[in-house]
Amino acid sequence: MPSWLLKFGATAVTMLAAAGSAGYVGAHVKSGAAPLHPSVVGSATHSTAPSGQLTLTPRVRSSNVGAVTSTYAS
């Protein structure tokens, strides 16, 4: 098989992929009415200290599970 045929095939595949991507992007144009950020479900746990500073509490709680000292390797 001649090398020019492989080069031509690679170029053709690249151009088809680029054209397909451009067509997909053109068909899925961003809507101007779309919200920039989704709405938040629930709220963060926070409280205001008497000094006026905001105090946040973590959502991840620690536990009394032992540390992993070894793992199984196959």
C-alpha positions in Angstrom: 0.0 0.0 0.0 1.5 3.3 -1.0 2.3 5.8 1.8 0.3 8.6 0.1 -2.8 6.5 0.3 -2.4 6.2 4.1 -1.8 9.9 4.4 -4.8 10.7 2.3 -7.0 8.3 4.4 -5.7 9.8 7.7 -6.4 13.3 6.4 -9.9 12.4 5.2 -10.8 10.8 8.5 -9.5 13.9 10.3 -11.5 16.3 8.1 -14.7 14.2 8.5 -14.3 14.2 12.3 -13.8 17.9 12.3 -16.8 18.5 10.0 -19.0 16.2 12.1 -17.9 18.0 15.3 -18.6 21.4 13.8 -22.1 20.2 12.7 -22.8 18.9 16.1 -21.7 22.1 17.8 -23.7 24.1 15.3 -26.9 22.1 16.0 -26.5 22.5 19.8 -26.2 26.2 20.2 -26.3 27.6 23.8 -29.7 29.0 24.7 -29.6 32.5 26.0 -32.4 31.7 28.4 -30.5 28.9 30.1 -29.6 29.4 33.7 -25.9 29.9 34.4 -26.0 27.8 37.6 -28.4 25.1 38.7 -30.5 25.8 41.8 -29.1 24.5 45.1 -31.0 21.8 46.9 -30.8 22.2 50.6 -28.5 24.6 52.4 -25.2 24.6 54.2 -25.1 24.2 57.9 -23.9 27.4 59.4 -24.4 29.6 62.4 -23.4 33.1 63.3 -21.3 33.5 66.4 -22.0 36.3 68.9 -18.9 38.1 67.5 -20.5 38.3 64.1 -18.2 35.8 62.4 -19.6 33.0 60.3 -18.9 29.5 61.6 -19.3 26.6 59.2 -19.6 23.0 60.2 -18.1 20.2 58.1 -20.4 17.8 56.3 -18.0 14.9 56.5 -17.8 13.4 60.0 -14.9 11.4 61.3 -15.3 7.8 62.5 -13.4 5.3 64.7 -12.4 3.0 61.8 -8.8 1.7 61.8 -6.3 2.9 59.3 -5.7 0.8 56.1 -2.2 -0.7 56.5 -2.1 -3.0 53.5 -4.0 -3.7 50.4 -4.5 -6.8 48.3 -2.5 -6.9 45.1 -3.2 -9.5 42.5 
